[in-house]
Amino acid sequence: MSVKKIIALLLFCIVITCAFNNSYAGDVGGKEVTSLDHKVDTKNLSGVNLWIADLYNNDRLMYSIVVTLVMAILGTTMAFGTDLILKMLGMDVTKISHRE
Amino acid sequence: MDIFNITLPVAGIEFNVLLLILIGFCVGVLGGFFGVGGAWIVTPALNIFGFHMSYAIGTDLAHIFGKSIVATRKHSKMGNVDWKLGVISIGASVLGVEAGSQIIMFLEKTGDVGSIVRWSYIILLLGLSIFMMYDYFIVRPQQLELASGSAPKAKKHKPRKQRVRLSTRLHKIKIPPMISFPTSGIESVSLWIVLFIFFITGLLSGFMGVGGGFIRMPALVYLIGCPTAIAVGTDLMSVLFSGAYGCFTYAIKGRVEIIAAVFMLMGAAIGAQLGVTAVKYIRGYGIRLLFAVMIAFAGVSVVIEQIYKMTGIPVYSSIAGILVIGASVLMTSVICSKLFIEARKERQLKSNVSV
């Protein structure tokens, strides 16, 4: 998959996500509203955990953007990384013929 | 094993990091091989090991998004992704999912929606499994017999007719505009037929609250007429989209445990690479058979879950989860062993040729 295709696909995902996600607090009969207010207890946390918990507690939109971006970036990086490792192990693949 | 326990701040629990990587690995292999997200495996697994259900679903969807990037890229490299078909499937599926969720909202007002959804799930999983096994064990041998011209068994019975595939019949319906999918080897099919099929698969996934990979993959093979490997790759492209949406929407609701998702993704990335590579060595019908077995296990597990709902005996719920996890570990072992055996054979063959 070319980088252009990945970027186009991600942009497409973001646009559709925003279009369908305009009222995330308004789930079935408003039942979810109280649970959305859930706060993480930061008393015993430090380092990355504390940063994540603070982000989660203070800015849920930013938290969701960070989560989505981390998954996208990590997924893309791992796709290239593991591909390289498999190539070194002699398990490289190219176009295959489709046999039923 | 306490040294492997990590704190998951958002879910507010301690969890074994090796277990997270192992769950990710298994679902990575299965996802890459079958072209599914695998939420029906991960969600009960996380739930059984201590995640609250809503965190299990959200975290699962987040890791599925990352994993499907790995698997889709690899499938694309192998020529297994039909981009045109994939984009159409996304568009029609979104509308279908919305229609499915509207049906759920309607049913919620009228009665026991949970039970209706579970029974639909059971019928679909077991029905699909039986259909695919019938195709593998009954139809395929007959077709091969007819194709070879020997037909020894046919002497005892009436002469068999060459069956016309369902996809071929659908291709004959000429409602303009007609569209072609060269990557899938489909010369001409009505766009309306394609849109309708994906609308229905989307509706089913919206109705049952699942990603829909296990519905779309067989639909691509049996209704659209894609080769199995292309169905797997194209379906993963759709899973990439639904995973992205699911990841964002659950994160904004505060139900994604990012640390767990990252560790699961590490296992899933390796698993997905192996799962996709295995597609190279196993014939299309082999993939279909293993898929049929896997969804049969999933169907039985939902039956047991339904028994739990009816009786209220908690052990049934545990059995259902353990069955699905056990089946996925078993299937992962089968796929990986097949991959390593075939890869070794290929390497030996290459070295013999070079000598």
Chai-1 contact restraints between the chains, C-beta under 6 A:
chainA,res_idxA,chainB,res_idxB,connection_type,confidence,min_distance_angstrom,max_distance_angstrom,comment,restraint_id
A,M1,B,R73,contact,1.0,0.0,6.0,A-B,restraint_1
A,M1,B,S76,contact,1.0,0.0,6.0,A-B,restraint_2
A,C13,B,F241,contact,1.0,0.0,6.0,A-B,restraint_3
A,C13,B,A244,contact,1.0,0.0,6.0,A-B,restraint_4
A,T17,B,Y245,contact,1.0,0.0,6.0,A-B,restraint_5
A,T17,B,F248,contact,1.0,0.0,6.0,A-B,restraint_6
A,N21,B,T249,contact,1.0,0.0,6.0,A-B,restraint_7
A,Y24,B,I252,contact,1.0,0.0,6.0,A-B,restraint_8
A,L36,B,K253,contact,1.0,0.0,6.0,A-B,restraint_9
A,H38,B,G254,contact,1.0,0.0,6.0,A-B,restraint_10
A,V40,B,P9,contact,1.0,0.0,6.0,A-B,restraint_11
A,V40,B,V10,contact,1.0,0.0,6.0,A-B,restraint_12
A,L45,B,P9,contact,1.0,0.0,6.0,A-B,restraint_13
A,N49,B,T7,contact,1.0,0.0,6.0,A-B,restraint_14
A,N49,B,P9,contact,1.0,0.0,6.0,A-B,restraint_15
A,I52,B,P9,contact,1.0,0.0,6.0,A-B,restraint_16
A,A53,B,P9,contact,1.0,0.0,6.0,A-B,restraint_17
A,Y56,B,V10,contact,1.0,0.0,6.0,A-B,restraint_18
A,R60,B,I252,contact,1.0,0.0,6.0,A-B,restraint_19
A,S64,B,F248,contact,1.0,0.0,6.0,A-B,restraint_20
A,S64,B,A251,contact,1.0,0.0,6.0,A-B,restraint_21
A,S64,B,I252,contact,1.0,0.0,6.0,A-B,restraint_22
A,V67,B,A62,contact,1.0,0.0,6.0,A-B,restraint_23
A,V67,B,A251,contact,1.0,0.0,6.0,A-B,restraint_24
A,V67,B,V256,contact,1.0,0.0,6.0,A-B,restraint_25
A,V67,B,I258,contact,1.0,0.0,6.0,A-B,restraint_26
A,T68,B,C247,contact,1.0,0.0,6.0,A-B,restraint_27
A,T68,B,F248,contact,1.0,0.0,6.0,A-B,restraint_28
A,M71,B,A62,contact,1.0,0.0,6.0,A-B,restraint_29
A,M71,B,F65,contact,1.0,0.0,6.0,A-B,restraint_30
A,M71,B,G66,contact,1.0,0.0,6.0,A-B,restraint_31
A,M71,B,C247,contact,1.0,0.0,6.0,A-B,restraint_32
A,L74,B,G66,contact,1.0,0.0,6.0,A-B,restraint_33
A,L74,B,L265,contact,1.0,0.0,6.0,A-B,restraint_34
A,G75,B,G66,contact,1.0,0.0,6.0,A-B,restraint_35
A,G75,B,I69,contact,1.0,0.0,6.0,A-B,restraint_36
A,G75,B,V70,contact,1.0,0.0,6.0,A-B,restraint_37
A,T76,B,I69,contact,1.0,0.0,6.0,A-B,restraint_38
A,M78,B,V70,contact,1.0,0.0,6.0,A-B,restraint_39
A,M78,B,A269,contact,1.0,0.0,6.0,A-B,restraint_40
A,A79,B,I69,contact,1.0,0.0,6.0,A-B,restraint_41
A,A79,B,V70,contact,1.0,0.0,6.0,A-B,restraint_42
A,A79,B,R73,contact,1.0,0.0,6.0,A-B,restraint_43
A,T82,B,A269,contact,1.0,0.0,6.0,A-B,restraint_44
A,T82,B,I270,contact,1.0,0.0,6.0,A-B,restraint_45
A,T82,B,Q273,contact,1.0,0.0,6.0,A-B,restraint_46
A,L86,B,Q273,contact,1.0,0.0,6.0,A-B,restraint_47
A,M91,B,T277,contact,1.0,0.0,6.0,A-B,restraint_48
A,M91,B,A343,contact,1.0,0.0,6.0,A-B,restraint_49
A,V93,B,M78,contact,1.0,0.0,6.0,A-B,restraint_50
A,V93,B,T277,contact,1.0,0.0,6.0,A-B,restraint_51
A,V93,B,K280,contact,1.0,0.0,6.0,A-B,restraint_52
A,K95,B,G79,contact,1.0,0.0,6.0,A-B,restraint_53
A,I96,B,M78,contact,1.0,0.0,6.0,A-B,restraint_54
A,I96,B,K280,contact,1.0,0.0,6.0,A-B,restraint_55
A,H98,B,P227,contact,1.0,0.0,6.0,A-B,restraint_56
A,H98,B,A229,contact,1.0,0.0,6.0,A-B,restraint_57
A,R99,B,R283,contact,1.0,0.0,6.0,A-B,restraint_58
A,E100,B,G284,contact,1.0,0.0,6.0,A-B,restraint_59
A,E100,B,Y285,contact,1.0,0.0,6.0,A-B,restraint_60
